[in-house]
Amino acid sequence: MTVNRLEVASRTHIGLVRESNEDALLTSAELGVVVVADGMGGHRAGEVASQLAVETAAEVLLEAQREDRADELESLLWVGQSVEAANRTICAAATQQPAWRGMGTTVVAAMFRNNHLFYAHVGDSRLYRLRNGVLRQLTRDHSLVQQLIDNGTCLSRAQAHEMGIGDNVLTRSLGLDPDVEVDIGDDAVEADDLYLFCTDGLTAPLPNGQIRDILLTRGRSLQSLAAELLDAALNQGARDNVSLVLARPRMVS
């Protein structure tokens, strides 16, 4: 097992409406780990849930990256288990502190190894890949809008919105139940691939086409691209917290 080290840039912002930032993110460029979460809950509990999620998931993934042996199946199990562990931690914390009851969070967690990306997610925080000018969403939102589109009730997000259904209605999140269904996946990394991890505070105001156009700007560092994505979301009136991580893996032989 060989870890893919990362070139990483990240940004997080309270947005233009919220009173606090309930997003959290954690990265390890040296060990190829990225975790992003978007918390929810009263009495600032969303901040607690998201922070517990990124800390717990990252702890599991960092341990996995230090392991000497791991095949593809075992790597997929590691990322799934990292999110399950985060869910158990959040549920346990909520039972111990009354003010935290009902807190929850989305999460997308990933590790890069052997020129592969292994990832897991719950909720509507997203993972994208930019390759050869094409931006592809690797995760699928666990939201009511997406569910209605998938089952054919609605033909588009716009139609769901016309029915009064907001994008923020989730069908899955961490913290609701000790058992959670986690989606896992992997992606074979190619040279020059760029990955974007983000909360819905970025994707709600910015369409995928605009995100792609920004990422395709030539001669820009990841830091400047991350800053431009954040600025664009704020300029479009971002109402929610905005968090994002750009990660470009270094290929290994």
Order of alpha helices (4+ residues) and beta strands (2+ residues): beta-beta-beta-alpha-alpha-beta-beta-beta-beta-alpha-alpha-beta-beta-alpha-alpha-alpha-beta
